């Protein structure tokens, strides 16, 4: 799922911590990096890199379909 123009990065990453399954960040080369897993270390690192700005574009892969629905509902309400 490609997501564009995230203005409130803190709220966005807080929502990602609520995912039940693994979430992967897909970089421009197509490599997948696990963001949401048992300990959230990678998510914390990525969130910190966006703490002072907005996200123009990010691609995420949700392994749990329920997480994908949750994020779509969140994004639609923004």
C-alpha positions as CSV (number, residue, x, y, z in Angstrom):
1,X,0.0,0.0,0.0
2,X,1.4,3.4,-1.0
3,X,0.5,6.2,1.3
4,X,1.0,9.9,0.4
5,X,1.1,13.2,2.2
6,X,1.1,12.2,5.9
7,X,1.1,15.4,7.9
8,X,0.9,14.1,11.4
9,X,3.7,11.5,11.5
10,X,3.4,10.9,15.2
11,X,-0.3,9.9,15.0
12,X,0.5,7.8,11.9
13,X,3.2,5.8,13.6
14,X,1.2,5.5,16.7
15,X,-1.5,3.9,14.6
16,X,1.0,1.5,13.1
17,X,1.9,0.2,16.6
18,X,-1.7,-1.0,16.9
19,X,-1.2,-3.5,14.1
20,X,-1.6,-7.1,15.1
21,X,0.6,-8.6,12.3
22,X,3.9,-7.7,10.8
23,X,4.2,-4.6,8.7
24,X,7.0,-4.1,6.3
25,X,8.4,-0.9,4.8
26,X,9.2,-1.3,1.1
27,X,12.0,0.9,-0.1
28,X,12.5,2.3,-3.6
29,X,14.6,-0.8,-4.6
30,X,11.8,-3.1,-3.5
31,X,13.5,-4.4,-0.4
32,X,11.2,-5.1,2.6
33,X,12.2,-4.1,6.2
34,X,10.1,-5.3,9.1
35,X,8.6,-2.3,11.0
36,X,6.0,-3.8,13.3
37,X,7.0,-7.0,15.0
38,X,7.2,-8.2,18.6
39,X,9.5,-5.4,19.8
40,X,8.8,-2.4,17.5
41,X,12.5,-1.4,17.5
42,X,12.6,-0.7,13.7
43,X,9.3,1.2,13.9
44,X,10.7,3.4,16.6
45,X,13.8,4.1,14.4
46,X,11.8,5.0,11.3
47,X,9.3,7.1,13.3
48,X,12.2,9.1,14.8
49,X,13.5,9.9,11.3
50,X,10.2,11.5,10.4
51,X,9.5,13.1,13.7
52,X,10.0,16.7,12.6
53,X,8.3,16.6,9.2
54,X,5.8,15.1,6.9
55,X,5.9,12.0,4.8
56,X,5.5,12.6,1.1
57,X,5.3,8.9,0.2
58,X,5.7,5.7,2.0
59,X,5.0,2.1,0.9
60,X,3.9,-0.5,3.5
61,X,3.1,-4.1,3.2
62,X,0.6,-5.5,5.7
63,X,0.9,-9.3,6.4
64,X,-2.4,-9.2,8.4
65,X,-5.4,-8.1,6.2
66,X,-7.1,-6.7,9.3
67,X,-4.2,-4.3,9.7
68,X,-4.6,-3.1,6.2
69,X,-8.3,-2.4,6.7
70,X,-7.5,-0.6,10.0
71,X,-5.0,1.7,8.2
72,X,-7.4,2.4,5.3
73,X,-10.1,3.4,7.8
74,X,-7.6,5.6,9.6
75,X,-6.4,7.3,6.4
76,X,-10.0,7.8,5.1
77,X,-10.8,9.6,8.4
78,X,-7.8,12.0,8.1
